[in-house]
Amino acid sequence: MCVSRRKSHCVKEVEKLQEKRERRRLQQQELREKRAQEVDATMPNYEIMCMIRDFRASLDYRPLTTADLIEEHRICVCVRKRPLNKKELTVKDLDVITIPSKDVVMVHEPKQKVDLTRYLENQTFRFDYAFDDSTTNEMVYRFTARPLVETIFERGMATCFAYGQTGSGKTHTMGGDFSGKNQDCSKGIYALAARDVFLMLKKPNYKKLELQVFATFFEIYSGKVFDLLNRKAKLRVLEDGKQQVQVVGLQEREVRCTEDVLKLIEVGNSCRTSGQTSANAHSSRSHAVFQIIVRRRGKMHGKFSLIDLAGNERGADTSSADRQTRLEGAEINKSLLALKECIRALGRNKPHTPFRASKLTQVLRDSFIGENSRTCMIATISPGMASCENTLNTLRYANRVKEFGISPSDIPFSQTGGSRAEVSPTYEEEDFTPLPNRMEEMAGDPGMVLEGHGGPSLSQLEVLEAQWAMGSSPQRDDLKLLCEQNEEEVSPQLFTFHECVSQLVEMEEQVLEDHRAVFQESIRWLEDEKVLLEMTEEVDYDVDSYGTQLEQILDQKIEILTELRDKVKSFRSALQEEEQASKQINPKRPRPL
């Protein structure tokens, strides 16, 4: 009797387990059927979309709000995500960026195993602030550039950069709402900063200083500087005896109200250099620098530089068949690398800042020195899966500017679901592969340089230097230091290419300057020859004097024109060297699955 009762109890337990299993199977089947009904037959990557949706469901969102404290930072690095645009929505691109809290950004990178199973690699980054796609320009300004405005009234230098891929929202953030060629400048950081500068001027402690406000707006394109407020006049950047960098001929316009600033921004934006890329039909190919300068009795009191950087993906064009595209890409590449190192040097109080390595950092030299210098970088990212690689490159670059660590506890999972094991391991500086992408694409194959293991040896670098016969200069020393500090990203071939490009730009400026001088001298020669010919119209003119003066003029012509011709020959040789150096840069290898 007892045995039969025990058997019936076991049977009951087994039946209970079977019932539970059946209920689970039915629930899973219902869930699959429900999801199948939700499937859009035209939706690509539906499986990835479901993975992302399930992961997001496990998070407890705590986004940045106006109630959050504005922290004081000497260097502030933040990230802004834009919404999916019309083009991305049309092709049904997926949003792979999640911003669960005020300082965390997550990238859901789709991956594929050897057996073709798809999965997500959830990469996590932490910054000072993270702005989601619903954040307004006013909100971004409140936490980034606004705390820097007071710096310029305290005799300091403030700098705010917008960095990112073309089409990620840099110009929208800095310049305002942008639609075709029409722009509402009043909603950009340029105008918001100007508004607060004029409000600060009215404060009693600053009003008594009798300060004046001026503005400049210029662009740096392919290593050359152009004044956007003076019909795009080409400017020269020189360093005086006191090691102060001067942009010769740059026009400063006095501004008395925010409306004056808006007019200057509209004028400048209308003539910025743009070109076509796969990301944006009107890609910014230049760095635009808008400066608000506060002067007291003519002397500099403070300066706020607001920079809309060129699209970072254009740095990958150094192997292009078109020389202009190559030079453009090389200058963008070098300037972004130099910018990163200058900001790092500012944050670490390094004794030397490699500002001469690029034209951008050279003109912003005074923003990277001194104890009263503050910088903010706004990294703008595109949310689409198609932009995933460029987005990761932007985030890694921003992370290197100010090294942040992140632990699983920083990710706000809800109490009911989610697992911290689903998140990628902690990201520290040394964990990152040598990116940004433009560096990978240009870095040569180490196997082409080295027979064995390890990084490039000095002797091989010297061979490459000797091959192009480059002399020493402060610019070259800073470029070399820059490449040494980023040796994982800059191969010896890429370093040589940058040297060739730098030398080419210097020689081009010299040839143009000499050509102008010869042109002016030619006008004087014509006047002198006219006087000589008029003298021969006289009946008893002095033949000896005529012959002597004509010979002197011809000797001058031969000497000056020969010198110019030799410089042009050297310049043409430099063009050939640049082309050969660009061919030595190997394309990026395909990334394995």
ZADREN-110271 format. One line per 2 residues: number of its first residue (from 1); their letters; for each residue y, z, x of C-alpha. Coordinates in nm, 3 decimals. Example, Ala and Ser with C-alpha at 12.3 -4.5 7.8 and 13.67 -1.06 7.14 Angstrom:
! ZADREN-110271
1 = as = -0.450,0.780,1.230; -0.106,0.714,1.367;
END
This chain:
! ZADREN-110271
1 = mc = 0.000,0.000,0.000; 0.235,0.094,0.284;
3 = vs = 0.146,-0.225,0.473; 0.224,-0.445,0.172;
5 = rr = 0.563,-0.270,0.131; 0.642,-0.334,0.501;
7 = ks = 0.548,-0.700,0.459; 0.765,-0.741,0.154;
9 = hc = 1.059,-0.584,0.343; 1.016,-0.830,0.630;
11 = vk = 0.992,-1.118,0.390; 1.312,-1.002,0.223;
13 = ev = 1.493,-0.992,0.559; 1.372,-1.340,0.646;
15 = ek = 1.483,-1.467,0.306; 1.825,-1.310,0.357;
17 = lq = 1.861,-1.486,0.692; 1.755,-1.814,0.536;
19 = ek = 2.009,-1.770,0.255; 2.286,-1.696,0.504;
21 = re = 2.188,-2.000,0.709; 2.190,-2.220,0.401;
23 = rr = 2.532,-2.085,0.295; 2.669,-2.159,0.644;
25 = rl = 2.524,-2.511,0.635; 2.677,-2.571,0.292;
27 = qq = 3.016,-2.439,0.410; 3.006,-2.658,0.720;
29 = qe = 2.905,-2.958,0.510; 3.191,-2.892,0.266;
31 = lr = 3.432,-2.858,0.556; 3.310,-3.186,0.707;
33 = ek = 3.342,-3.360,0.370; 3.690,-3.217,0.321;
35 = ra = 3.796,-3.337,0.666; 3.634,-3.674,0.604;
37 = qe = 3.845,-3.709,0.288; 4.156,-3.628,0.490;
39 = vd = 4.073,-3.893,0.751; 4.319,-4.177,0.768;
41 = at = 4.110,-4.482,0.857; 4.399,-4.616,1.067;
43 = mp = 4.452,-4.286,1.255; 4.346,-4.324,1.618;
45 = ny = 4.231,-4.014,1.805; 4.147,-3.826,1.486;
47 = ei = 3.899,-3.608,1.674; 4.168,-3.501,1.924;
49 = mc = 4.409,-3.432,1.637; 4.157,-3.194,1.477;
51 = mi = 4.104,-3.011,1.808; 4.479,-2.962,1.850;
53 = rd = 4.518,-2.850,1.487; 4.237,-2.595,1.521;
55 = fr = 4.384,-2.461,1.844; 4.730,-2.425,1.693;
57 = as = 4.582,-2.237,1.399; 4.474,-1.964,1.642;
59 = ld = 4.830,-1.904,1.768; 5.085,-1.651,1.652;
61 = yr = 5.415,-1.840,1.684; 5.716,-1.652,1.819;
63 = pl = 5.982,-1.920,1.886; 6.323,-1.864,2.041;
65 = tt = 6.591,-1.750,1.792; 6.962,-1.676,1.807;
67 = ad = 6.871,-1.306,1.799; 6.706,-1.329,2.143;
69 = li = 6.902,-1.192,2.437; 7.072,-1.439,2.673;
71 = ee = 6.955,-1.339,3.020; 7.158,-1.375,3.339;
73 = hr = 7.001,-1.621,3.585; 7.136,-1.766,3.906;
75 = ic = 6.889,-2.049,3.854; 6.777,-2.111,3.497;
77 = vc = 6.496,-2.358,3.422; 6.412,-2.443,3.064;
79 = vr = 6.222,-2.709,2.872; 6.316,-2.898,2.557;
81 = kr = 6.068,-3.087,2.341; 6.199,-3.366,2.119;
83 = pl = 6.041,-3.474,1.788; 5.818,-3.782,1.765;
85 = nk = 6.045,-4.088,1.735; 6.013,-4.383,1.496;
87 = ke = 5.819,-4.594,1.745; 5.565,-4.316,1.807;
89 = lt = 5.527,-4.246,1.434; 5.472,-4.617,1.366;
91 = vk = 5.179,-4.635,1.610; 5.057,-4.291,1.488;
93 = dl = 5.087,-4.126,1.828; 4.975,-3.760,1.842;
95 = dv = 5.201,-3.464,1.919; 5.025,-3.296,2.214;
97 = it = 5.296,-3.039,2.297; 5.294,-2.686,2.154;
99 = ip = 5.568,-2.428,2.214; 5.417,-2.103,2.082;
101 = sk = 5.682,-1.864,2.216; 6.032,-1.855,2.361;
103 = dv = 5.921,-1.924,2.719; 5.576,-2.093,2.702;
105 = vm = 5.494,-2.465,2.685; 5.140,-2.590,2.627;
107 = vh = 5.017,-2.945,2.686; 4.692,-3.047,2.512;
109 = ep = 4.572,-3.314,2.752; 4.283,-3.525,2.614;
111 = kq = 3.992,-3.555,2.858; 3.655,-3.723,2.857;
113 = kv = 3.326,-3.605,3.005; 3.072,-3.824,3.179;
115 = dl = 2.869,-3.845,2.856; 3.189,-3.973,2.682;
117 = tr = 3.235,-3.645,2.491; 3.606,-3.584,2.435;
119 = yl = 3.768,-3.246,2.485; 4.110,-3.085,2.534;
121 = en = 4.245,-2.936,2.853; 4.515,-2.695,2.738;
123 = qt = 4.759,-2.667,3.029; 5.009,-2.384,3.006;
125 = fr = 5.351,-2.343,3.173; 5.613,-2.070,3.156;
127 = fd = 5.989,-2.110,3.203; 6.304,-1.910,3.134;
129 = ya = 6.334,-2.071,2.789; 6.132,-2.320,2.586;
131 = fd = 6.295,-2.511,2.298; 6.080,-2.674,2.030;
133 = ds = 6.152,-2.998,1.845; 6.355,-2.825,1.572;
135 = tt = 6.611,-2.683,1.818; 6.968,-2.813,1.795;
137 = ne = 7.194,-2.905,2.087; 7.410,-2.604,2.001;
139 = mv = 7.109,-2.373,2.042; 7.009,-2.533,2.375;
141 = yr = 7.368,-2.500,2.497; 7.385,-2.133,2.391;
143 = ft = 7.103,-2.033,2.628; 7.162,-2.280,2.916;
145 = ar = 7.513,-2.405,2.993; 7.723,-2.159,2.795;
147 = pl = 7.650,-1.860,3.026; 7.774,-2.076,3.319;
149 = ve = 8.122,-2.146,3.176; 8.265,-1.811,3.284;
151 = ti = 8.145,-1.878,3.642; 8.413,-2.144,3.698;
153 = fe = 8.686,-1.901,3.591; 8.558,-1.653,3.850;
155 = rg = 8.611,-1.907,4.134; 8.249,-2.026,4.117;
157 = ma = 8.055,-2.351,4.096; 7.828,-2.421,3.797;
159 = tc = 7.581,-2.707,3.761; 7.370,-2.817,3.465;
161 = fa = 7.109,-3.094,3.495; 6.908,-3.280,3.231;
163 = yg = 6.584,-3.404,3.387; 6.295,-3.601,3.238;
165 = qt = 6.129,-3.927,3.151; 6.335,-4.207,2.997;
167 = gs = 6.350,-4.158,2.622; 6.274,-3.784,2.635;
169 = gk = 6.620,-3.679,2.514; 6.832,-3.627,2.829;
171 = th = 7.132,-3.830,2.716; 7.102,-3.686,2.362;
173 = tm = 7.112,-3.334,2.508; 7.403,-3.395,2.745;
175 = gg = 7.603,-3.662,2.562; 7.532,-3.596,2.195;
177 = df = 7.374,-3.788,1.906; 7.295,-4.136,2.033;
179 = sg = 7.220,-4.431,1.809; 7.230,-4.774,1.970;
181 = kn = 7.571,-4.804,2.131; 7.729,-4.555,1.889;
183 = qd = 7.749,-4.196,2.004; 7.875,-3.873,1.851;
185 = cs = 7.991,-3.705,2.172; 8.103,-3.385,1.996;
187 = kg = 7.744,-3.257,1.972; 7.649,-3.290,2.339;
189 = iy = 7.662,-3.026,2.613; 7.954,-3.212,2.780;
191 = al = 8.176,-3.151,2.476; 8.041,-2.804,2.395;
193 = aa = 8.113,-2.688,2.751; 8.465,-2.837,2.735;
195 = rd = 8.528,-2.658,2.403; 8.438,-2.322,2.557;
197 = vf = 8.647,-2.392,2.871; 8.959,-2.433,2.654;
199 = lm = 8.869,-2.119,2.456; 8.837,-1.924,2.783;
201 = lk = 9.176,-2.052,2.898; 9.337,-1.869,2.604;
203 = kp = 9.199,-1.530,2.709; 9.477,-1.302,2.844;
205 = ny = 9.316,-1.243,3.186; 9.286,-1.620,3.249;
207 = kk = 9.601,-1.733,3.067; 9.822,-1.556,3.322;
209 = le = 9.663,-1.759,3.606; 9.827,-2.079,3.470;
211 = lq = 9.512,-2.285,3.522; 9.491,-2.660,3.463;
213 = vf = 9.179,-2.849,3.357; 9.082,-3.191,3.493;
215 = at = 8.778,-3.412,3.437; 8.597,-3.676,3.641;
217 = ff = 8.310,-3.899,3.532; 8.113,-4.110,3.779;
219 = ei = 7.766,-4.252,3.821; 7.535,-4.281,4.121;
221 = ys = 7.333,-4.599,4.112; 7.104,-4.713,4.394;
223 = gk = 7.283,-4.490,4.646; 7.633,-4.610,4.547;
225 = vf = 7.903,-4.421,4.356; 8.106,-4.581,4.075;
227 = dl = 8.404,-4.432,3.888; 8.333,-4.457,3.514;
229 = ln = 8.696,-4.371,3.430; 8.844,-4.646,3.650;
231 = rk = 8.671,-4.968,3.541; 8.363,-4.879,3.744;
233 = ak = 8.544,-4.895,4.078; 8.310,-4.852,4.375;
235 = lr = 8.382,-4.531,4.570; 8.304,-4.410,4.921;
237 = vl = 8.155,-4.068,4.996; 8.278,-3.925,5.327;
239 = ed = 8.240,-3.593,5.506; 8.557,-3.458,5.669;
241 = gk = 8.590,-3.252,5.987; 8.540,-2.928,5.789;
243 = qq = 8.207,-3.063,5.655; 8.359,-3.096,5.309;
245 = vq = 8.231,-3.395,5.112; 8.505,-3.613,4.963;
247 = vv = 8.458,-3.889,4.707; 8.745,-4.115,4.815;
249 = gl = 8.945,-4.264,4.528; 8.774,-4.071,4.246;
251 = qe = 9.018,-4.037,3.956; 9.076,-3.694,3.805;
253 = re = 9.220,-3.703,3.454; 9.402,-3.397,3.320;
255 = vr = 9.261,-3.284,2.985; 9.443,-3.048,2.748;
257 = ct = 9.194,-3.024,2.461; 8.835,-3.105,2.362;
259 = ed = 8.945,-3.435,2.203; 9.075,-3.556,2.542;
261 = vl = 8.733,-3.482,2.690; 8.553,-3.670,2.410;
263 = kl = 8.764,-3.980,2.473; 8.675,-3.975,2.845;
265 = ie = 8.304,-3.932,2.768; 8.311,-4.232,2.532;
267 = vg = 8.486,-4.446,2.796; 8.239,-4.343,3.066;
269 = ns = 7.924,-4.382,2.857; 8.024,-4.732,2.750;
271 = cr = 7.987,-4.864,3.105; 7.688,-4.668,3.240;
273 = ts = 7.421,-4.877,3.412; 7.114,-4.919,3.195;
275 = gq = 6.804,-5.136,3.209; 6.478,-5.199,3.030;
277 = ts = 6.162,-4.993,3.079; 5.848,-4.953,2.872;
279 = an = 5.978,-4.616,2.749; 6.323,-4.719,2.631;
281 = ah = 6.497,-5.053,2.589; 6.821,-4.907,2.729;
283 = ss = 6.694,-4.686,3.007; 6.949,-4.497,3.212;
285 = rs = 6.904,-4.622,3.566; 7.178,-4.409,3.715;
287 = ha = 7.269,-4.042,3.750; 7.581,-3.973,3.539;
289 = vf = 7.796,-3.685,3.669; 8.065,-3.540,3.442;
291 = qi = 8.275,-3.268,3.608; 8.516,-3.020,3.452;
293 = iv = 8.748,-2.901,3.729; 8.976,-2.597,3.696;
295 = rr = 9.275,-2.594,3.933; 9.537,-2.332,4.008;
297 = rg = 9.857,-2.466,4.162; 9.674,-2.778,4.271;
299 = km = 9.392,-2.596,4.448; 9.031,-2.589,4.329;
301 = hg = 8.957,-2.273,4.130; 8.615,-2.364,3.988;
303 = kf = 8.402,-2.664,3.894; 8.137,-2.729,3.630;
305 = sl = 7.916,-3.033,3.704; 7.706,-3.167,3.414;
307 = id = 7.450,-3.426,3.522; 7.242,-3.664,3.311;
309 = la = 6.978,-3.772,3.564; 6.812,-4.114,3.574;
311 = gn = 6.468,-4.144,3.414; 6.218,-3.987,3.654;
313 = er = 5.949,-4.250,3.589; 6.171,-4.517,3.749;
315 = ga = 6.095,-4.365,4.090; 5.752,-4.529,4.064;
317 = dt = 5.907,-4.874,4.109; 5.916,-4.865,4.491;
319 = ss = 5.631,-5.115,4.523; 5.796,-5.365,4.288;
321 = ad = 5.827,-5.728,4.397; 6.197,-5.718,4.311;
323 = rq = 6.411,-5.566,4.588; 6.677,-5.426,4.355;
325 = tr = 6.411,-5.247,4.151; 6.254,-5.111,4.471;
327 = le = 6.584,-4.979,4.608; 6.672,-4.833,4.269;
329 = ga = 6.335,-4.655,4.245; 6.355,-4.528,4.604;
331 = ei = 6.699,-4.378,4.551; 6.597,-4.207,4.225;
333 = nk = 6.280,-4.076,4.392; 6.464,-3.941,4.696;
335 = sl = 6.751,-3.788,4.499; 6.519,-3.599,4.261;
337 = la = 6.317,-3.467,4.555; 6.636,-3.363,4.739;
339 = lk = 6.775,-3.201,4.422; 6.464,-2.987,4.386;
341 = ec = 6.485,-2.867,4.747; 6.860,-2.794,4.725;
343 = ir = 6.811,-2.580,4.413; 6.520,-2.398,4.579;
345 = al = 6.736,-2.338,4.889; 7.010,-2.194,4.663;
347 = gr = 6.762,-1.960,4.492; 6.612,-1.840,4.820;
349 = nk = 6.944,-1.819,5.013; 6.809,-2.049,5.285;
351 = ph = 7.039,-2.100,5.587; 7.027,-2.480,5.557;
353 = tp = 7.039,-2.697,5.245; 6.924,-3.061,5.295;
355 = fr = 7.211,-3.200,5.085; 7.262,-3.508,5.305;
357 = as = 6.918,-3.645,5.213; 7.057,-3.823,4.904;
359 = kl = 7.392,-3.935,4.766; 7.347,-3.718,4.455;
361 = tq = 7.303,-3.394,4.649; 7.574,-3.497,4.895;
363 = vl = 7.843,-3.527,4.627; 7.722,-3.199,4.470;
365 = rd = 7.713,-3.014,4.805; 7.961,-2.742,4.705;
367 = sf = 7.741,-2.658,4.403; 7.452,-2.551,4.628;
369 = ig = 7.637,-2.322,4.868; 7.814,-1.989,4.823;
371 = en = 7.712,-1.673,4.647; 7.900,-1.766,4.330;
373 = sr = 7.700,-2.082,4.255; 7.479,-2.101,3.946;
375 = tc = 7.249,-2.379,3.828; 7.062,-2.466,3.511;
377 = mi = 6.799,-2.736,3.469; 6.696,-2.863,3.126;
379 = at = 6.366,-3.051,3.151; 6.328,-3.278,2.848;
381 = is = 5.979,-3.385,2.744; 5.830,-3.638,2.503;
383 = pg = 5.564,-3.498,2.266; 5.348,-3.811,2.229;
385 = ma = 4.997,-3.839,2.374; 5.099,-4.172,2.531;
387 = sc = 5.359,-3.983,2.739; 5.122,-3.700,2.835;
389 = en = 5.107,-3.785,3.207; 5.485,-3.821,3.243;
391 = tl = 5.532,-3.497,3.048; 5.298,-3.309,3.285;
393 = nt = 5.485,-3.453,3.584; 5.817,-3.332,3.442;
395 = lr = 5.678,-2.982,3.377; 5.527,-2.958,3.726;
397 = ya = 5.856,-3.066,3.884; 6.050,-2.809,3.681;
399 = nr = 5.794,-2.543,3.772; 5.844,-2.612,4.142;
401 = vk = 6.222,-2.573,4.113; 6.172,-2.209,4.018;
403 = ef = 5.817,-2.089,4.068; 5.683,-1.921,3.757;
405 = gi = 5.343,-1.760,3.718; 5.166,-1.735,3.384;
407 = sp = 4.877,-1.522,3.265; 4.666,-1.553,2.947;
409 = sd = 4.851,-1.254,2.798; 5.169,-1.470,2.782;
411 = ip = 5.008,-1.692,2.517; 5.060,-1.545,2.166;
413 = fs = 4.717,-1.578,2.003; 4.686,-1.437,1.652;
415 = qt = 4.464,-1.133,1.610; 4.228,-1.312,1.369;
417 = gg = 4.128,-1.611,1.577; 4.147,-1.798,1.902;
419 = sr = 4.010,-1.720,2.240; 4.195,-1.680,2.564;
421 = ae = 3.900,-1.846,2.733; 4.005,-2.172,2.567;
423 = vs = 4.317,-2.186,2.780; 4.325,-2.336,3.126;
425 = pt = 4.327,-2.089,3.419; 4.648,-1.921,3.535;
427 = ye = 4.892,-2.173,3.682; 5.058,-2.075,4.005;
429 = ee = 5.256,-2.292,4.248; 4.960,-2.360,4.474;
431 = df = 4.738,-2.464,4.182; 4.931,-2.784,4.117;
433 = tp = 4.814,-3.114,4.253; 5.076,-3.296,4.460;
435 = lp = 5.287,-3.454,4.186; 5.532,-3.569,4.024;
437 = nr = 5.365,-3.895,3.933; 5.626,-4.108,4.113;
439 = me = 5.514,-3.935,4.435; 5.147,-4.005,4.368;
441 = em = 5.218,-4.366,4.290; 5.408,-4.414,4.613;
443 = ag = 5.209,-4.192,4.845; 4.988,-4.409,5.061;
445 = dp = 4.614,-4.373,5.088; 4.557,-4.101,5.353;
447 = gm = 4.256,-4.297,5.470; 4.488,-4.576,5.576;
449 = vl = 4.670,-4.338,5.807; 4.407,-4.095,5.925;
451 = eg = 4.065,-4.151,6.073; 3.962,-3.790,6.016;
453 = hg = 4.070,-3.511,5.782; 4.394,-3.324,5.719;
455 = gp = 4.760,-3.427,5.693; 4.947,-3.685,5.900;
457 = sl = 4.982,-3.596,6.267; 5.320,-3.601,6.438;
459 = sq = 5.206,-3.868,6.682; 5.126,-4.108,6.396;
461 = le = 5.462,-4.035,6.238; 5.629,-4.108,6.570;
463 = vl = 5.444,-4.440,6.589; 5.579,-4.533,6.246;
465 = ea = 5.931,-4.423,6.347; 5.915,-4.625,6.667;
467 = qw = 5.794,-4.928,6.473; 6.126,-4.942,6.285;
469 = am = 6.345,-4.823,6.578; 6.546,-4.566,6.380;
471 = gs = 6.815,-4.356,6.546; 6.899,-3.993,6.473;
473 = sp = 7.173,-3.884,6.230; 7.247,-3.581,6.005;
475 = qr = 7.130,-3.786,5.703; 6.805,-3.879,5.875;
477 = dd = 6.747,-3.519,5.988; 6.785,-3.394,5.630;
479 = lk = 6.557,-3.670,5.502; 6.295,-3.574,5.761;
481 = ll = 6.325,-3.205,5.666; 6.290,-3.301,5.299;
483 = ce = 5.971,-3.496,5.365; 5.826,-3.217,5.581;
485 = qn = 5.884,-2.967,5.299; 5.697,-3.199,5.062;
487 = ee = 5.431,-3.338,5.292; 5.166,-3.342,5.017;
489 = ev = 5.386,-3.575,4.812; 5.540,-3.791,5.084;
491 = sp = 5.307,-3.997,5.302; 5.424,-4.121,5.646;
493 = ql = 5.454,-4.471,5.499; 5.673,-4.345,5.216;
495 = ft = 5.889,-4.149,5.462; 5.930,-4.467,5.671;
497 = fh = 6.019,-4.663,5.358; 6.286,-4.407,5.265;
499 = ec = 6.428,-4.428,5.617; 6.443,-4.809,5.591;
501 = vs = 6.620,-4.787,5.256; 6.871,-4.528,5.388;
503 = ql = 6.942,-4.744,5.691; 6.976,-5.051,5.469;
505 = ve = 7.231,-4.881,5.241; 7.438,-4.764,5.541;
507 = me = 7.431,-5.111,5.698; 7.525,-5.275,5.368;
509 = eq = 7.833,-5.053,5.338; 7.931,-5.131,5.697;
511 = vl = 7.888,-5.508,5.655; 8.094,-5.508,5.333;
513 = ed = 8.369,-5.302,5.496; 8.382,-5.535,5.799;
515 = hr = 8.377,-5.842,5.577; 8.679,-5.712,5.385;
517 = av = 8.859,-5.641,5.714; 8.785,-5.997,5.839;
519 = fq = 8.911,-6.139,5.510; 9.240,-5.950,5.548;
521 = es = 9.265,-6.062,5.910; 9.201,-6.423,5.805;
523 = ir = 9.509,-6.409,5.581; 9.717,-6.300,5.883;
525 = wl = 9.566,-6.579,6.093; 9.664,-6.835,5.829;
527 = ed = 10.022,-6.708,5.831; 10.036,-6.724,6.212;
529 = ek = 9.888,-7.075,6.216; 10.136,-7.188,5.951;
531 = vl = 10.424,-7.070,6.173; 10.270,-7.257,6.471;
533 = le = 10.234,-7.581,6.273; 10.592,-7.554,6.147;
535 = mt = 10.702,-7.514,6.511; 10.537,-7.848,6.599;
537 = ee = 10.761,-8.024,6.342; 11.056,-7.968,6.573;
539 = vd = 11.144,-8.254,6.810; 11.150,-8.047,7.130;
541 = yd = 10.898,-7.768,7.054; 10.744,-7.572,7.343;
543 = vd = 10.399,-7.724,7.394; 10.288,-7.450,7.640;
545 = sy = 10.380,-7.175,7.392; 10.199,-7.357,7.112;
547 = gt = 9.881,-7.398,7.317; 9.886,-7.034,7.438;
549 = ql = 9.936,-6.887,7.089; 9.672,-7.113,6.928;
551 = eq = 9.422,-7.017,7.198; 9.490,-6.647,7.135;
553 = il = 9.434,-6.691,6.761; 9.110,-6.882,6.818;
555 = dq = 8.983,-6.621,7.069; 9.052,-6.345,6.815;
557 = ki = 8.869,-6.542,6.546; 8.567,-6.607,6.767;
559 = ei = 8.544,-6.242,6.879; 8.577,-6.090,6.530;
561 = lt = 8.360,-6.348,6.353; 8.087,-6.323,6.621;
563 = el = 8.081,-5.945,6.579; 8.052,-5.981,6.201;
565 = rd = 7.780,-6.247,6.237; 7.575,-6.015,6.463;
567 = kv = 7.604,-5.734,6.208; 7.493,-5.968,5.929;
569 = ks = 7.191,-6.073,6.139; 7.097,-5.706,6.190;
571 = fr = 7.144,-5.645,5.817; 6.911,-5.935,5.733;
573 = sa = 6.653,-5.795,5.975; 6.681,-5.457,5.797;
575 = lq = 6.614,-5.636,5.466; 6.293,-5.779,5.610;
577 = ee = 6.192,-5.438,5.750; 6.244,-5.279,5.408;
579 = eq = 6.022,-5.543,5.248; 5.746,-5.487,5.505;
581 = as = 5.771,-5.107,5.465; 5.739,-5.138,5.086;
583 = kq = 5.416,-5.339,5.129; 5.262,-5.057,5.333;
585 = in = 5.289,-4.820,5.036; 4.955,-4.836,4.858;
587 = pk = 4.936,-4.822,4.479; 4.796,-4.513,4.310;
589 = rp = 4.420,-4.503,4.272; 4.286,-4.484,3.916;
591 = rp = 4.236,-4.128,3.801; 3.864,-4.053,3.751;
593 = l = 3.751,-3.929,3.411;
END
